[in-house]
Amino acid sequence: MFKHILFDADGVILKRRKYFSEIYAEQFGLDAKTDMLPFFKGDFQRCITGEADLLEMVKPWLKVWKWDKSPEEFLQYWFELESDVQDDVLEYIASLRKVGMLVYLASQQERRRGEYMLNQLGLRDKFDGYFLTFELGLYKDDPRFFELILEKLTAKPDEVMFVDDEQENIEAAAETGLHTHFYKNLAELKQVL
């Protein structure tokens, strides 16, 4: 039986209607694929693994994106747009912790948004710990991401459950030997657990 549960953030803890690039493109009259995707497939990838600072990486793009305020205000706008916390999921996590389950956030995040989620959204206090890609230097679809988590938890793979809404991440965790659950909704998760 598992002792630890790892929860993804976007799409599980935080509601994901659409990707930020899609919402932003609609609001500012841009084409998400040609105007924004090159950044997210390029420079942004280095931020996810902690190799680059997001604030510096967005600066050259803001003119293309029709943003006329500061880079800091852009990041604030971005993070607030993607901060719809699912309170029912957090309540369920609190109930798991009350019965002795150790619960962690395991999310693909660059440093600035990761810190925003932990501090501004208060997620730091809702979990027993967290594992973010910018700190571990690995993408979440890399099995080594989960191997590092197992080392840090000093846990065996069959003692850990991973919950995510992205199939490639589920596959990476399963390859490491973790129990996995592809997240669709809270009711289904409750049945599994």
N, C-alpha and C positions, 0 to 999 in steps of 0.2 A: 504494500500500500504506500502511496506517495505521502510525503511530509511537507513538500514545498510546492507552491503553485506560482508560476510565472505568468503575468498578464501583460499582453500588448497594450499600448496606449491608444493609438489612432484606430478607430473602428471597433474598439472594445470598451475602454474606459472613456474615451472621447468619441462623441458621435461624429461620423464622417458622412456628410451629405454628398459633397463632391470634393475633389482635390482643390487646394488653394489656388493653383494656377488656373483652373477652370472658372472658379468664382471670380477671381480678379480679372481675368480676360473679359468675362461678360460685363463686369461693372465698368471697365475702362475702355471698352471697344477694341480689344485686341484679339488676335488669333492665338489661342493657347498653344497650339502645336508649333507655329513658326516663331512667335514672339517670346514664349516662356519656356517651352520644353527644352530648347538648347541649354538654358541655364541649369535646369533641374537634372538633365542627363549629363551635364558637363561639370562646371565649377562646383555645384552643390554637392556632388558626390564626394569631393574631398573634405567637405565640412562634416559629412555624416561620420567619417572615420577619424575626425579630430585633426586632420592635416591642415585645414584652412579655417579662417574665421569668417563666418557668414556675413558679418557686417561689412567686411572688406570685399567679399565676393559679390555682394549685390550692388555696390556703388556704381560700377560701369553700366549696369543694366537699367538703372532707374529712369534714365531719359527715354530709353526704348519703351519702358513700361508706363510712360506718361505720369510718373510720380513727381510732384513738384514740391514735396516737403523733404525733410531730412531722412537719411538712411535709418536712423534710430526710430523715427516715427513710422517708417515703412515696416520695420520688424515688429513694432508694437501693433500696428494694424493687422499684419499677418497672423501673429500669435493670438490676438483677440478673436480673429475670425475663426480660428480653429481651436476654440477652447470651450466647446459645448460638452461639459462634463455630464456623464450619465449617472445621476445620483443613485438610481436603483442598483447599478452595478457596484458602486462604492459601498452602499449599505450591505450588499451581499458579501463583499470582501471583508467588511467589518465583522459580520457574523462568523465568517470562516476563521478570522483571527481570534475571536472570542473563544472558540472551541479548540484553540491551540495549533491551527494550521499556520505555517509560515508563508506569507504572501509577498511577492516581489513584483516590481514593475520591470519588464524586459522590453525595451523599445528602441527602434531605430530613430535616433535623434542627433542632431548636431548640438553643440554646447549651449548656444543661447536659448534655443527653444526648450531644450531639456531642462535648463535651469528655470526658465519661465514656468514650465509645467510643475516642477517640484516646489518652487517657492511661491509664485503668484497664484497658481491654481490650488496650492496646498496639498499636492499629491505626496510630498515627502512624508507627511504625517499619516498617510492612509495605508502605507506599506511597511513591511519589515526591512526593506532595502530596495535597491534598484540597480539595474544593469543597462546602461545606455551605450549605444554603439560608439559614440565619440570618445568615451572613456576606454572602451576595450579595443578600439582601433580596428574593428571588424564589422562587416555588414551582417545583418541578422539572418540572411539566407546562407551564411557560411557555417557549417557544422562546428567550426572552431569557436564561434561565438558561444555556443552552448557548452562546449568542452571547458572553456574558461569559467563559465558560470558554475559548472559542477565542481571545478577546483576551488572556487571561492566559497561555495557552500559546503565543501567537503562532503558531498552527497554522491550517492550512486545514481545512475541514470533512471532506474526504476522507482526512485524515491521522489521524482520530480514530474509535475504535470505542466505543460505549456499550452496557453490559450491564445490564439491569434486568428485574425480574419484574412490572412494572406497565405495561400497554399505553399508558396516556395519556402516560407519561414517554417511552416508546419513540417515540411519534408526535411529541412535541415535539422530540426529538433529530433524528429523521428530517427534520422540517420545516426544521431548521437545516442539513441536508446531511450529518450524521454517519452513519457506518456504525452499524447497530444490531443487537443480538441480544436477543431475548426469552428470558430465562433460565428454563429448566426444570430442568436438572441439569448437573453438571460434565462428564459424558461427552459430552453434546451440544455444550457450549461448546468442549471440546477439539477436536471434529471441525470446528467452524466456524473456529477459529483455526489 
